[in-house]
Amino acid sequence: MGLGVAYVISGDFSGWNYGIAYGGWLGLAIAFVLMGCMYVCTVLGEAEMSSALPTAGAGFAFSRCAMGRFGGFLTGMAITVEYVCAPAAISTFIANYFLQLGIIPEDFPFLLLVGIIFIVFIGIHVFGVGEALKLMLVITVVGAIALAAFAFGAAPHFDAAALFDIAPDEGATTSLPFGVSGLLAALPFGIWFFLGVEGVALAAEEAKDPRRDIPKAIIGSMAVLIGTGLVVLILAAGVTGSEFMGASSAPLVDALNIANLPGLALFVNVAGLFGLVASFFSLIYAGSREIFALSRAGYLPTFLSLTGSRKTPWVALLVQGVIGFALVVIVQDGDVLLNMAVLGACLSYVLMNLSHVILRLRQPNMKRGWKTPGGALTTGVGLVLSAIAVVSTFFVDAIASTGIVCVLATGCVYFFVYARKRLISNAPEEELYKLEGAGQELR
């Protein structure tokens, strides 16, 4: 559960607020509710599937079992896009928080700072992640304390009228200043409050009792994230005004400074940096494990699953870090990188929700340690909402979203031309598929 919160907690400190600039405060609030509903439905389905198919491949393994090899590959590729682009976006937020502290000269090259961030944390992962992950849980608690401190300081300065201070476009209202198209564009930023929580299932092979622990961890993480997301969504813009909040690079710190609480702002800045680091570190972990699982099964080049003496997938980590930094150099815009991560994530949610529906229909007798309340109806709702979320990313940046589609299309060509003929039959995901198929024949 702590790992699930660690994946996401950075979303409370930065990034979400850009959604106000696209859809106004109410637009982002509606996005929070809709996308929160999408995540609840999706993770409930994932909790069931992880209790039945506990492997490091998680969503990739679920889709492999439900939709065959190509379905598994496409899901795994979409998840990989998410876990490469999300740390890239967070690295820019970490750099902004460092600059906000004033401990680094203002003229220090921004890209150099981002590069140092990647080198340090990829290096820690290569050296050995076990003890560092335990430290990340402690750091996540520090981030949670910072959110509580922010709420305590900001609440007396909250002004509901400040939520609607954006001048509306012609024909729009002060509640939705940019109309329905603005609301759609805000959806990806509503996702930022929850993005990555599904990564809990990637730890299935390292959990003591995955059939019991993974569902509890996913559901518990979502409960915490809904609470923390509501706190920052309501209070931050209510202190600064929505127009200001939509452009802030350090929203919680700016809100406390405007409330004339510089001491508390400094604490939240430092502790918020901890929260950002926790998410960056944890998402690097999740991404490297997803790449490792795809490579181990032959869906990606097998050299990516090479491990060192400490059993860490060092090649996957290095490739992930190089691509992530290159994206920052090319895009140089945190909210666009965020949107690219969201597109990859939402495509994977479409496929994972569809996988749950298929497995419920085709394999009703599959041994499940936990079952989704509402069954296929629940994940059917998640499927519809995640498909809408995919479309919404094109309202934020059509060029970047099209670029991600092109990357996935290139991956599909690679699969059909090369990878599908070289899959490794004894990989855990392939073994699970064969075992489930044999079990169905016996039944």
C-alpha positions as a Markdown table, in Angstrom:
| # | Residue | x | y | z |
|---|---|---|---|---|
| 1 | Met | 0.0 | 0.0 | 0.0 |
| 2 | Gly | 2.9 | 2.3 | 0.8 |
| 3 | Leu | 4.4 | 1.5 | -2.5 |
| 4 | Gly | 1.2 | 2.4 | -4.3 |
| 5 | Val | 1.0 | 5.8 | -2.6 |
| 6 | Ala | 4.7 | 6.3 | -3.4 |
| 7 | Tyr | 4.1 | 5.8 | -7.1 |
| 8 | Val | 1.5 | 8.6 | -7.1 |
| 9 | Ile | 2.2 | 11.1 | -4.3 |
| 10 | Ser | 4.1 | 13.4 | -6.6 |
| 11 | Gly | 0.9 | 14.1 | -8.4 |
| 12 | Asp | -0.4 | 16.0 | -5.4 |
| 13 | Phe | 2.6 | 18.3 | -5.4 |
| 14 | Ser | 2.8 | 19.4 | -9.0 |
| 15 | Gly | 1.4 | 18.8 | -12.4 |
| 16 | Trp | -2.3 | 18.4 | -11.6 |
| 17 | Asn | -2.8 | 22.2 | -11.4 |
| 18 | Tyr | -2.1 | 22.6 | -15.1 |
| 19 | Gly | -5.5 | 21.1 | -15.7 |
| 20 | Ile | -7.0 | 24.4 | -14.3 |
| 21 | Ala | -5.5 | 26.3 | -17.2 |
| 22 | Tyr | -7.2 | 24.0 | -19.7 |
| 23 | Gly | -10.6 | 23.5 | -18.0 |
| 24 | Gly | -11.0 | 25.9 | -15.1 |
| 25 | Trp | -11.3 | 24.7 | -11.5 |
| 26 | Leu | -14.7 | 23.0 | -11.9 |
| 27 | Gly | -13.5 | 21.4 | -15.1 |
| 28 | Leu | -10.6 | 19.8 | -13.2 |
| 29 | Ala | -12.8 | 18.9 | -10.3 |
| 30 | Ile | -15.2 | 17.0 | -12.7 |
| 31 | Ala | -12.1 | 15.4 | -14.2 |
| 32 | Phe | -11.0 | 14.3 | -10.7 |
| 33 | Val | -14.3 | 12.7 | -10.1 |
| 34 | Leu | -14.6 | 11.0 | -13.5 |
| 35 | Met | -11.0 | 9.8 | -13.6 |
| 36 | Gly | -11.2 | 8.7 | -9.9 |
| 37 | Cys | -14.2 | 6.6 | -10.9 |
| 38 | Met | -12.2 | 5.2 | -13.8 |
| 39 | Tyr | -9.3 | 4.2 | -11.5 |
| 40 | Val | -11.5 | 2.7 | -8.8 |
| 41 | Cys | -13.2 | 0.5 | -11.5 |
| 42 | Thr | -9.8 | -0.4 | -13.1 |
| 43 | Val | -7.9 | -1.2 | -10.0 |
| 44 | Leu | -10.8 | -3.4 | -8.6 |
| 45 | Gly | -10.5 | -5.4 | -11.8 |
| 46 | Glu | -6.7 | -5.5 | -11.6 |
| 47 | Ala | -6.9 | -6.6 | -7.9 |
| 48 | Glu | -8.9 | -9.6 | -9.0 |
| 49 | Met | -6.6 | -10.4 | -11.9 |
| 50 | Ser | -3.5 | -10.1 | -9.8 |
| 51 | Ser | -5.0 | -12.5 | -7.3 |
| 52 | Ala | -5.4 | -15.0 | -10.1 |
| 53 | Leu | -2.2 | -14.3 | -12.1 |
| 54 | Pro | 0.5 | -12.9 | -9.7 |
| 55 | Thr | 3.5 | -12.2 | -12.0 |
| 56 | Ala | 5.9 | -9.2 | -12.4 |
| 57 | Gly | 4.3 | -8.6 | -15.8 |
| 58 | Ala | 1.0 | -7.5 | -14.2 |
| 59 | Gly | -1.2 | -5.9 | -16.9 |
| 60 | Phe | 0.9 | -7.4 | -19.6 |
| 61 | Ala | 0.3 | -10.9 | -18.1 |
| 62 | Phe | -3.4 | -10.3 | -17.7 |
| 63 | Ser | -3.9 | -9.2 | -21.3 |
| 64 | Arg | -1.7 | -12.1 | -22.5 |
| 65 | Cys | -4.0 | -14.5 | -20.8 |
| 66 | Ala | -7.2 | -12.9 | -22.0 |
| 67 | Met | -6.3 | -11.7 | -25.5 |
| 68 | Gly | -3.3 | -13.7 | -26.6 |
| 69 | Arg | 0.2 | -12.7 | -27.4 |
| 70 | Phe | -0.5 | -9.5 | -29.4 |
| 71 | Gly | -2.9 | -8.2 | -26.7 |
| 72 | Gly | -0.3 | -8.8 | -24.0 |
| 73 | Phe | 2.4 | -7.1 | -26.1 |
| 74 | Leu | 0.3 | -4.0 | -26.8 |
| 75 | Thr | -0.6 | -3.7 | -23.1 |
| 76 | Gly | 3.0 | -4.1 | -22.0 |
| 77 | Met | 4.1 | -1.5 | -24.5 |
| 78 | Ala | 1.5 | 1.0 | -23.4 |
| 79 | Ile | 2.5 | 0.5 | -19.7 |
| 80 | Thr | 6.1 | 0.9 | -20.7 |
| 81 | Val | 5.3 | 4.3 | -22.4 |
| 82 | Glu | 3.6 | 5.4 | -19.1 |
| 83 | Tyr | 6.6 | 4.3 | -17.0 |
| 84 | Val | 9.1 | 6.0 | -19.3 |
| 85 | Cys | 7.2 | 9.3 | -19.8 |
| 86 | Ala | 6.0 | 9.7 | -16.2 |
| 87 | Pro | 9.5 | 9.8 | -14.5 |
| 88 | Ala | 10.6 | 12.2 | -17.3 |
| 89 | Ala | 7.7 | 14.6 | -16.4 |
| 90 | Ile | 8.4 | 14.2 | -12.6 |
| 91 | Ser | 12.1 | 15.0 | -13.2 |
| 92 | Thr | 11.1 | 18.5 | -14.4 |
| 93 | Phe | 9.0 | 19.0 | -11.3 |
| 94 | Ile | 11.8 | 17.9 | -9.0 |
| 95 | Ala | 14.1 | 20.4 | -10.8 |
| 96 | Asn | 11.6 | 23.2 | -10.3 |
| 97 | Tyr | 11.2 | 22.4 | -6.6 |
| 98 | Phe | 15.0 | 22.5 | -6.2 |
| 99 | Leu | 15.2 | 25.9 | -7.9 |
| 100 | Gln | 12.3 | 27.1 | -5.8 |
| 101 | Leu | 14.3 | 26.3 | -2.7 |
| 102 | Gly | 17.1 | 28.6 | -3.8 |
| 103 | Ile | 19.9 | 26.2 | -3.0 |
| 104 | Ile | 20.9 | 26.0 | -6.7 |
| 105 | Pro | 21.8 | 29.2 | -8.6 |
| 106 | Glu | 19.0 | 30.4 | -10.8 |
| 107 | Asp | 21.2 | 30.4 | -13.9 |
| 108 | Phe | 22.1 | 26.7 | -13.3 |
| 109 | Pro | 21.3 | 24.8 | -16.6 |
| 110 | Phe | 17.9 | 23.2 | -16.2 |
| 111 | Leu | 18.7 | 20.2 | -18.4 |
| 112 | Leu | 21.9 | 19.5 | -16.5 |
| 113 | Leu | 20.0 | 19.4 | -13.3 |
| 114 | Val | 17.5 | 17.0 | -14.8 |
| 115 | Gly | 20.4 | 14.9 | -16.1 |
| 116 | Ile | 22.0 | 14.7 | -12.6 |
| 117 | Ile | 18.6 | 13.6 | -11.2 |
| 118 | Phe | 18.4 | 10.7 | -13.6 |
| 119 | Ile | 22.1 | 9.7 | -13.1 |
| 120 | Val | 21.8 | 9.6 | -9.3 |
| 121 | Phe | 18.5 | 7.6 | -9.1 |
| 122 | Ile | 19.2 | 5.2 | -11.9 |
| 123 | Gly | 22.5 | 4.6 | -10.3 |
| 124 | Ile | 20.9 | 3.8 | -7.0 |
| 125 | His | 18.6 | 1.3 | -8.7 |
| 126 | Val | 21.5 | -0.4 | -10.5 |
| 127 | Phe | 23.4 | -0.7 | -7.3 |
| 128 | Gly | 20.5 | -2.4 | -5.5 |
| 129 | Val | 16.9 | -1.3 | -4.9 |
| 130 | Gly | 15.9 | -3.4 | -1.9 |
| 131 | Glu | 16.9 | -1.2 | 1.0 |
| 132 | Ala | 16.3 | 2.0 | -1.1 |
| 133 | Leu | 12.6 | 0.9 | -1.5 |
| 134 | Lys | 12.2 | 0.7 | 2.2 |
| 135 | Leu | 13.7 | 4.2 | 2.5 |
| 136 | Met | 11.2 | 5.4 | -0.2 |
| 137 | Leu | 8.3 | 4.3 | 2.1 |
| 138 | Val | 9.7 | 6.5 | 4.8 |
| 139 | Ile | 10.1 | 9.4 | 2.4 |
| 140 | Thr | 6.5 | 8.8 | 1.3 |
| 141 | Val | 5.4 | 9.3 | 4.9 |
| 142 | Val | 7.3 | 12.6 | 5.0 |
| 143 | Gly | 5.4 | 13.6 | 1.8 |
| 144 | Ala | 2.1 | 12.7 | 3.4 |
| 145 | Ile | 3.0 | 14.8 | 6.5 |
| 146 | Ala | 3.7 | 17.7 | 4.2 |
| 147 | Leu | 0.2 | 17.4 | 2.6 |
| 148 | Ala | -1.3 | 17.4 | 6.1 |
| 149 | Ala | 0.8 | 20.5 | 7.0 |
| 150 | Phe | -0.4 | 22.2 | 3.8 |
| 151 | Ala | -4.0 | 21.5 | 4.6 |
| 152 | Phe | -3.6 | 22.9 | 8.1 |
| 153 | Gly | -1.9 | 26.1 | 6.9 |
| 154 | Ala | -4.1 | 26.7 | 3.8 |
| 155 | Ala | -7.6 | 26.0 | 5.2 |
| 156 | Pro | -8.0 | 29.3 | 7.1 |
| 157 | His | -7.1 | 31.2 | 4.0 |
| 158 | Phe | -9.5 | 29.4 | 1.7 |
| 159 | Asp | -11.9 | 31.6 | -0.4 |
| 160 | Ala | -14.5 | 29.7 | -2.5 |
| 161 | Ala | -14.8 | 32.8 | -4.9 |
| 162 | Ala | -11.2 | 32.4 | -5.8 |
| 163 | Leu | -11.9 | 29.1 | -7.5 |
| 164 | Phe | -13.8 | 30.9 | -10.3 |
| 165 | Asp | -11.6 | 33.9 | -11.1 |
| 166 | Ile | -10.8 | 32.9 | -14.7 |
| 167 | Ala | -12.4 | 35.1 | -17.3 |
| 168 | Pro | -14.6 | 32.9 | -19.5 |
| 169 | Asp | -14.3 | 32.6 | -23.3 |
| 170 | Glu | -17.1 | 33.9 | -25.4 |
| 171 | Gly | -20.2 | 31.8 | -24.9 |
| 172 | Ala | -18.7 | 30.0 | -21.9 |
| 173 | Thr | -19.5 | 30.5 | -18.1 |
| 174 | Thr | -17.4 | 31.3 | -15.1 |
| 175 | Ser | -17.9 | 27.8 | -13.9 |
| 176 | Leu | -16.5 | 26.2 | -17.1 |
| 177 | Pro | -14.5 | 29.1 | -18.6 |
| 178 | Phe | -13.3 | 27.1 | -21.6 |
| 179 | Gly | -16.4 | 25.1 | -22.3 |
| 180 | Val | -16.8 | 21.4 | -22.9 |
| 181 | Ser | -13.6 | 21.1 | -24.9 |
| 182 | Gly | -11.7 | 22.6 | -21.8 |
| 183 | Leu | -13.3 | 20.0 | -19.6 |
| 184 | Leu | -12.1 | 17.2 | -22.0 |
| 185 | Ala | -8.6 | 18.7 | -22.0 |
| 186 | Ala | -8.6 | 18.7 | -18.1 |
| 187 | Leu | -9.2 | 14.9 | -18.0 |
| 188 | Pro | -5.6 | 13.9 | -18.3 |
| 189 | Phe | -4.7 | 16.2 | -15.4 |
| 190 | Gly | -7.4 | 14.5 | -13.3 |
| 191 | Ile | -5.5 | 11.3 | -13.9 |
| 192 | Trp | -2.3 | 12.7 | -12.5 |
| 193 | Phe | -3.8 | 12.4 | -9.0 |
| 194 | Phe | -3.8 | 8.6 | -9.5 |
| 195 | Leu | -1.3 | 7.8 | -12.3 |
| 196 | Gly | 0.9 | 4.8 | -11.4 |
| 197 | Val | -1.2 | 3.2 | -8.6 |
| 198 | Glu | -1.8 | 0.2 | -10.8 |
| 199 | Gly | 2.0 | -0.5 | -10.5 |
| 200 | Val | 1.3 | -2.2 | -7.2 |
| 201 | Ala | 0.6 | -5.4 | -9.1 |
| 202 | Leu | 4.2 | -5.3 | -10.5 |
| 203 | Ala | 5.4 | -6.4 | -7.0 |
| 204 | Ala | 3.4 | -9.6 | -7.1 |
| 205 | Glu | 6.4 | -11.9 | -7.5 |
| 206 | Glu | 8.0 | -10.2 | -4.5 |
| 207 | Ala | 4.9 | -10.3 | -2.2 |
| 208 | Lys | 4.7 | -12.9 | 0.5 |
| 209 | Asp | 1.0 | -13.7 | -0.3 |
| 210 | Pro | 0.2 | -12.0 | -3.5 |
| 211 | Arg | -3.3 | -13.4 | -3.8 |
| 212 | Arg | -4.2 | -11.6 | -0.6 |
| 213 | Asp | -1.8 | -8.8 | -0.3 |
| 214 | Ile | -1.9 | -7.2 | -3.8 |
| 215 | Pro | -5.7 | -6.6 | -3.8 |
| 216 | Lys | -5.6 | -5.1 | -0.3 |
| 217 | Ala | -2.6 | -2.9 | -1.2 |
| 218 | Ile | -4.2 | -1.6 | -4.4 |
| 219 | Ile | -7.6 | -0.7 | -2.8 |
| 220 | Gly | -5.9 | 0.8 | 0.3 |
| 221 | Ser | -3.7 | 3.0 | -2.0 |
| 222 | Met | -6.7 | 4.3 | -3.9 |
| 223 | Ala | -8.5 | 5.2 | -0.6 |
| 224 | Val | -5.5 | 7.3 | 0.5 |
| 225 | Leu | -5.0 | 9.0 | -2.9 |
| 226 | Ile | -8.6 | 10.1 | -3.1 |
| 227 | Gly | -8.3 | 11.8 | 0.2 |
| 228 | Thr | -5.0 | 13.6 | -0.5 |
| 229 | Gly | -6.1 | 14.6 | -4.0 |
| 230 | Leu | -9.3 | 16.2 | -2.6 |
| 231 | Val | -7.2 | 18.2 | -0.1 |
| 232 | Val | -4.9 | 19.9 | -2.7 |
| 233 | Leu | -7.6 | 20.2 | -5.4 |
| 234 | Ile | -9.9 | 22.2 | -3.1 |
| 235 | Leu | -7.5 | 24.2 | -1.0 |
| 236 | Ala | -4.7 | 25.3 | -3.3 |
| 237 | Ala | -6.7 | 27.2 | -5.9 |
| 238 | Gly | -8.9 | 28.6 | -3.1 |
| 239 | Val | -5.9 | 30.4 | -1.7 |
| 240 | Thr | -4.2 | 31.6 | -4.8 |
| 241 | Gly | -7.1 | 31.9 | -7.3 |
| 242 | Ser | -7.5 | 29.5 | -10.2 |
| 243 | Glu | -5.9 | 31.7 | -12.8 |
| 244 | Phe | -2.6 | 31.9 | -10.8 |
| 245 | Met | -2.8 | 28.2 | -9.8 |
| 246 | Gly | -3.1 | 27.0 | -13.4 |
| 247 | Ala | 0.4 | 28.3 | -14.2 |
| 248 | Ser | 2.3 | 27.5 | -11.0 |
| 249 | Ser | 5.3 | 25.2 | -11.1 |
| 250 | Ala | 5.2 | 24.6 | -7.4 |
| 251 | Pro | 1.5 | 25.0 | -6.5 |
| 252 | Leu | 1.5 | 24.1 | -2.8 |
| 253 | Val | 4.5 | 26.2 | -2.0 |
| 254 | Asp | 3.1 | 29.2 | -3.9 |
| 255 | Ala | -0.2 | 28.9 | -2.1 |
| 256 | Leu | 1.4 | 29.0 | 1.3 |
| 257 | Asn | 3.6 | 31.9 | 0.3 |
| 258 | Ile | 0.5 | 33.8 | -0.8 |
| 259 | Ala | -1.1 | 33.0 | 2.5 |
| 260 | Asn | 2.0 | 34.6 | 4.1 |
| 261 | Leu | 3.2 | 31.4 | 5.7 |
| 262 | Pro | 6.9 | 31.4 | 4.5 |
| 263 | Gly | 8.1 | 29.0 | 7.2 |
| 264 | Leu | 5.4 | 26.4 | 6.4 |
| 265 | Ala | 6.0 | 27.0 | 2.7 |
| 266 | Leu | 9.7 | 26.1 | 3.1 |
| 267 | Phe | 8.8 | 22.9 | 5.0 |
| 268 | Val | 6.3 | 21.9 | 2.3 |
| 269 | Asn | 8.9 | 22.7 | -0.4 |
| 270 | Val | 11.5 | 20.4 | 1.2 |
| 271 | Ala | 9.0 | 17.7 | 2.2 |
| 272 | Gly | 7.3 | 18.0 | -1.2 |
| 273 | Leu | 10.6 | 17.4 | -2.9 |
| 274 | Phe | 10.8 | 14.1 | -0.9 |
| 275 | Gly | 7.3 | 13.2 | -2.3 |
| 276 | Leu | 8.4 | 13.9 | -5.8 |
| 277 | Val | 11.6 | 11.8 | -5.3 |
| 278 | Ala | 9.5 | 9.0 | -3.9 |
| 279 | Ser | 7.3 | 8.9 | -7.0 |
| 280 | Phe | 10.2 | 9.3 | -9.4 |
| 281 | Phe | 12.2 | 6.5 | -7.7 |
| 282 | Ser | 9.2 | 4.1 | -7.5 |
| 283 | Leu | 8.1 | 4.7 | -11.1 |
| 284 | Ile | 11.7 | 3.9 | -12.3 |
| 285 | Tyr | 11.4 | 0.7 | -10.3 |
| 286 | Ala | 8.0 | -0.2 | -11.9 |
| 287 | Gly | 9.2 | 0.7 | -15.4 |
| 288 | Ser | 12.3 | -1.4 | -15.2 |
| 289 | Arg | 10.3 | -4.4 | -14.0 |
| 290 | Glu | 7.8 | -4.0 | -16.9 |
| 291 | Ile | 10.6 | -3.8 | -19.4 |
| 292 | Phe | 12.3 | -6.8 | -17.7 |
| 293 | Ala | 9.1 | -8.9 | -17.9 |
| 294 | Leu | 8.5 | -8.1 | -21.6 |
| 295 | Ser | 12.1 | -8.9 | -22.4 |
| 296 | Arg | 12.2 | -12.1 | -20.4 |
| 297 | Ala | 9.3 | -13.4 | -22.4 |
| 298 | Gly | 10.8 | -12.3 | -25.7 |
| 299 | Tyr | 8.4 | -9.5 | -26.5 |
| 300 | Leu | 11.3 | -7.0 | -26.3 |
| 301 | Pro | 15.0 | -7.7 | -27.1 |
| 302 | Thr | 16.3 | -10.3 | -24.6 |
| 303 | Phe | 19.4 | -8.2 | -23.7 |
| 304 | Leu | 17.0 | -5.9 | -21.8 |
| 305 | Ser | 16.4 | -8.6 | -19.2 |
| 306 | Leu | 20.1 | -9.0 | -18.3 |
| 307 | Thr | 20.7 | -8.6 | -14.5 |
| 308 | Gly | 23.8 | -7.8 | -12.6 |
| 309 | Ser | 25.3 | -9.5 | -9.5 |
| 310 | Arg | 22.7 | -7.8 | -7.3 |
| 311 | Lys | 19.9 | -9.2 | -9.5 |
| 312 | Thr | 18.8 | -5.8 | -10.8 |
| 313 | Pro | 17.8 | -5.4 | -14.4 |
| 314 | Trp | 20.6 | -2.9 | -15.1 |
| 315 | Val | 20.3 | -2.8 | -18.9 |
| 316 | Ala | 16.5 | -2.0 | -18.7 |
| 317 | Leu | 17.3 | 0.7 | -16.1 |
| 318 | Leu | 19.9 | 2.4 | -18.3 |
| 319 | Val | 17.7 | 2.3 | -21.4 |
| 320 | Gln | 14.8 | 3.6 | -19.4 |
| 321 | Gly | 16.9 | 6.5 | -18.0 |
| 322 | Val | 18.4 | 7.4 | -21.4 |
| 323 | Ile | 15.1 | 7.5 | -23.1 |
| 324 | Gly | 13.5 | 9.5 | -20.3 |
| 325 | Phe | 16.2 | 12.1 | -20.3 |
| 326 | Ala | 16.1 | 12.4 | -24.1 |
| 327 | Leu | 12.4 | 13.1 | -23.9 |
| 328 | Val | 13.0 | 15.9 | -21.5 |
| 329 | Val | 15.6 | 17.4 | -23.8 |
| 330 | Ile | 13.3 | 17.1 | -26.8 |
| 331 | Val | 10.0 | 18.1 | -25.2 |
| 332 | Gln | 11.2 | 20.4 | -22.4 |
| 333 | Asp | 7.6 | 20.8 | -21.1 |
| 334 | Gly | 6.4 | 18.9 | -18.0 |
| 335 | Asp | 2.7 | 19.1 | -18.8 |
| 336 | Val | 3.2 | 17.7 | -22.3 |
| 337 | Leu | 5.3 | 14.8 | -20.9 |
| 338 | Leu | 2.6 | 14.2 | -18.3 |
| 339 | Asn | 0.0 | 14.0 | -21.1 |
| 340 | Met | 2.2 | 11.5 | -23.0 |
| 341 | Ala | 2.4 | 9.3 | -19.9 |
| 342 | Val | -1.4 | 9.6 | -19.4 |
| 343 | Leu | -2.0 | 8.4 | -23.0 |
| 344 | Gly | 0.1 | 5.3 | -22.5 |
| 345 | Ala | -1.5 | 4.6 | -19.2 |
| 346 | Cys | -5.1 | 5.0 | -20.5 |
| 347 | Leu | -4.4 | 2.7 | -23.4 |
| 348 | Ser | -3.3 | 0.1 | -21.0 |
| 349 | Tyr | -6.4 | 0.6 | -18.8 |
| 350 | Val | -8.6 | 0.1 | -21.9 |
| 351 | Leu | -6.9 | -3.2 | -22.5 |
| 352 | Met | -6.7 | -4.3 | -18.8 |
| 353 | Asn | -10.4 | -3.6 | -18.3 |
| 354 | Leu | -11.2 | -5.5 | -21.5 |
| 355 | Ser | -9.1 | -8.3 | -20.3 |
| 356 | His | -11.0 | -8.6 | -17.0 |
| 357 | Val | -14.3 | -8.6 | -18.9 |
| 358 | Ile | -13.0 | -11.4 | -21.3 |
| 359 | Leu | -11.7 | -13.5 | -18.4 |
| 360 | Arg | -14.9 | -13.2 | -16.5 |
| 361 | Leu | -16.8 | -14.4 | -19.6 |
| 362 | Arg | -14.4 | -17.1 | -20.9 |
| 363 | Gln | -12.9 | -18.4 | -17.7 |
| 364 | Pro | -15.5 | -18.0 | -14.9 |
| 365 | Asn | -14.0 | -20.9 | -13.0 |
| 366 | Met | -10.5 | -19.5 | -12.9 |
| 367 | Lys | -9.2 | -19.6 | -9.3 |
| 368 | Arg | -9.3 | -16.1 | -7.9 |
| 369 | Gly | -8.2 | -15.1 | -4.5 |
| 370 | Trp | -10.4 | -12.0 | -4.6 |
| 371 | Lys | -13.4 | -11.0 | -6.8 |
| 372 | Thr | -14.3 | -7.5 | -8.1 |
| 373 | Pro | -17.6 | -6.2 | -6.7 |
| 374 | Gly | -19.9 | -5.8 | -9.6 |
| 375 | Gly | -17.9 | -8.1 | -11.8 |
| 376 | Ala | -17.6 | -7.3 | -15.5 |
| 377 | Leu | -20.0 | -4.4 | -15.1 |
| 378 | Thr | -17.5 | -2.5 | -12.9 |
| 379 | Thr | -14.6 | -2.9 | -15.4 |
| 380 | Gly | -17.0 | -2.2 | -18.2 |
| 381 | Val | -17.5 | 1.3 | -16.7 |
| 382 | Gly | -13.7 | 1.6 | -16.4 |
| 383 | Leu | -13.3 | 0.6 | -20.0 |
| 384 | Val | -15.6 | 3.3 | -21.3 |
| 385 | Leu | -14.1 | 6.0 | -19.1 |
| 386 | Ser | -10.5 | 5.0 | -20.0 |
| 387 | Ala | -11.4 | 5.1 | -23.7 |
| 388 | Ile | -12.8 | 8.7 | -23.2 |
| 389 | Ala | -9.5 | 9.6 | -21.4 |
| 390 | Val | -7.5 | 8.3 | -24.4 |
| 391 | Val | -9.3 | 10.7 | -26.7 |
| 392 | Ser | -8.9 | 13.6 | -24.2 |
| 393 | Thr | -5.1 | 13.5 | -24.4 |
| 394 | Phe | -5.4 | 14.8 | -28.0 |
| 395 | Phe | -7.2 | 17.9 | -26.7 |
| 396 | Val | -4.1 | 18.8 | -24.7 |
| 397 | Asp | -1.4 | 18.2 | -27.3 |
| 398 | Ala | -2.4 | 16.4 | -30.6 |
| 399 | Ile | 1.2 | 16.3 | -31.9 |
| 400 | Ala | 2.7 | 14.6 | -28.8 |
| 401 | Ser | -0.2 | 12.2 | -28.5 |
| 402 | Thr | 0.2 | 11.3 | -32.2 |
| 403 | Gly | 3.9 | 10.7 | -31.5 |
| 404 | Ile | 3.0 | 8.1 | -28.8 |
| 405 | Val | 0.6 | 6.4 | -31.2 |
| 406 | Cys | 3.4 | 6.2 | -33.8 |
| 407 | Val | 5.8 | 4.7 | -31.2 |
| 408 | Leu | 3.1 | 2.0 | -30.4 |
| 409 | Ala | 2.5 | 1.4 | -34.1 |
| 410 | Thr | 6.3 | 0.9 | -34.6 |
| 411 | Gly | 6.2 | -1.5 | -31.7 |
| 412 | Cys | 3.4 | -3.5 | -33.3 |
| 413 | Val | 5.4 | -3.8 | -36.6 |
| 414 | Tyr | 8.4 | -5.1 | -34.5 |
| 415 | Phe | 6.1 | -7.7 | -32.9 |
| 416 | Phe | 4.7 | -9.1 | -36.1 |
| 417 | Val | 7.9 | -9.0 | -38.1 |
| 418 | Tyr | 10.4 | -10.2 | -35.4 |
| 419 | Ala | 9.3 | -10.8 | -31.8 |
| 420 | Arg | 6.3 | -13.1 | -32.2 |
| 421 | Lys | 8.6 | -15.8 | -33.8 |
| 422 | Arg | 11.0 | -15.6 | -30.9 |
| 423 | Leu | 8.9 | -15.7 | -27.8 |
| 424 | Ile | 10.2 | -17.7 | -24.8 |
| 425 | Ser | 7.8 | -20.4 | -23.9 |
| 426 | Asn | 9.0 | -20.9 | -20.3 |
| 427 | Ala | 8.6 | -17.3 | -19.2 |
| 428 | Pro | 6.2 | -17.0 | -16.3 |
| 429 | Glu | 3.5 | -15.2 | -18.3 |
| 430 | Glu | 3.6 | -17.9 | -21.0 |
| 431 | Glu | 3.5 | -20.6 | -18.4 |
| 432 | Leu | 0.5 | -19.1 | -16.7 |
| 433 | Tyr | -1.3 | -18.9 | -20.0 |
| 434 | Lys | -0.6 | -22.6 | -20.7 |
| 435 | Leu | -1.6 | -23.6 | -17.2 |
| 436 | Glu | -4.9 | -21.7 | -17.4 |
| 437 | Gly | -5.6 | -23.2 | -20.8 |
| 438 | Ala | -4.9 | -26.7 | -19.5 |
| 439 | Gly | -7.1 | -26.1 | -16.5 |
| 440 | Gln | -10.0 | -25.0 | -18.8 |
| 441 | Glu | -9.7 | -28.2 | -20.8 |
| 442 | Leu | -9.8 | -30.3 | -17.7 |
| 443 | Arg | -12.9 | -28.4 | -16.5 |
